[in-house]
Amino acid sequence: MPRFLIEVPHEAEERACALAIQVLLRTGSHYLTNAEWGCMDGDHKGWVIVDVDSKEQARGILPPVYRSQAKIVKLNKFSMEEIEEILRHHPG
């Protein structure tokens, strides 16, 4: 199943951080209650990794207020063989 990183930005104010975190925690969603946050390091975003079928499904996990501003990235891993094959086709 595909894996996606959901990035949820919010305003860089302490109250905005608390409200964003509260909204995600209150959803009760296992995904969202386990979000990681960068606020304490000055990066006002939350991140969640989910295993779902599509970007649309990943976006749908979020509360409506955050759906339009969220960034959804499909994640993948590479094997050493795959990378070596890519580099063979793109010598540098």
C-alpha positions as CSV (number, residue, x, y, z in Angstrom):
1,M,0.0,0.0,0.0
2,P,1.3,3.5,-0.8
3,R,2.7,5.6,2.0
4,F,2.2,9.4,2.3
5,L,3.7,12.2,4.4
6,I,1.1,14.8,5.4
7,E,2.5,18.2,6.3
8,V,0.1,20.6,8.0
9,P,1.4,24.2,8.4
10,H,-0.1,26.7,10.9
11,E,0.6,30.2,12.0
12,A,3.8,30.9,14.0
13,E,2.1,31.9,17.2
14,E,1.9,29.9,20.4
15,R,-1.9,30.1,20.4
16,A,-2.1,28.9,16.7
17,C,0.2,26.0,17.6
18,A,-2.0,25.0,20.5
19,L,-5.2,25.2,18.4
20,A,-3.7,23.2,15.5
21,I,-2.6,20.5,17.9
22,Q,-5.9,20.5,19.7
23,V,-7.9,20.2,16.5
24,L,-5.8,17.1,15.4
25,L,-5.9,15.5,18.8
26,R,-9.7,15.9,19.1
27,T,-10.3,14.1,15.8
28,G,-9.6,10.8,17.7
29,S,-7.9,9.5,14.5
30,H,-5.0,7.2,15.3
31,Y,-3.0,8.9,12.5
32,L,-3.6,12.4,13.7
33,T,-3.2,11.8,17.4
34,N,0.3,10.5,16.7
35,A,1.3,13.6,14.7
36,E,4.9,15.0,15.2
37,W,5.3,18.7,15.5
38,G,8.2,21.1,14.8
39,C,6.8,24.1,16.8
40,M,9.3,23.9,19.6
41,D,12.1,24.2,17.0
42,G,10.5,27.1,15.2
43,D,9.0,25.1,12.3
44,H,5.3,25.5,12.7
45,K,4.1,22.3,11.0
46,G,2.8,18.9,12.0
47,W,3.7,15.7,10.2
48,V,1.9,12.4,9.9
49,I,2.8,9.4,7.8
50,V,-0.2,7.3,6.6
51,D,-0.6,4.1,4.6
52,V,-3.6,4.8,2.3
53,D,-4.4,4.3,-1.4
54,S,-4.1,7.8,-2.7
55,K,-3.2,11.5,-2.0
56,E,-6.9,12.3,-1.9
57,Q,-7.5,9.7,0.8
58,A,-4.5,11.1,2.8
59,R,-5.9,14.6,2.5
60,G,-9.4,13.3,3.6
61,I,-7.9,12.2,6.9
62,L,-7.4,15.8,7.9
63,P,-10.0,18.0,9.4
64,P,-11.5,20.2,6.7
65,V,-9.9,23.4,8.0
66,Y,-6.4,22.0,7.1
67,R,-7.1,20.1,3.9
68,S,-6.4,23.0,1.4
69,Q,-3.1,24.1,3.0
70,A,-1.7,20.6,3.7
71,K,1.1,19.2,1.6
72,I,0.8,15.5,0.7
73,V,3.9,13.7,-0.5
74,K,4.0,10.1,-1.7
75,L,6.9,8.4,-0.1
76,N,9.1,5.6,-1.5
77,K,12.3,3.7,-0.8
78,F,15.1,2.8,-3.1
79,S,17.3,-0.3,-3.1
80,M,21.0,0.0,-3.9
81,E,20.3,-1.9,-7.2
82,E,17.6,0.6,-8.3
83,I,20.0,3.5,-7.6
84,E,22.8,1.9,-9.5
85,E,20.5,1.3,-12.4
86,I,19.5,5.0,-12.4
87,L,23.1,6.1,-12.3
88,R,24.0,3.8,-15.2
89,H,21.4,5.6,-17.3
90,H,22.6,9.0,-16.2
91,P,26.4,9.0,-16.1
92,G,27.8,12.1,-14.7
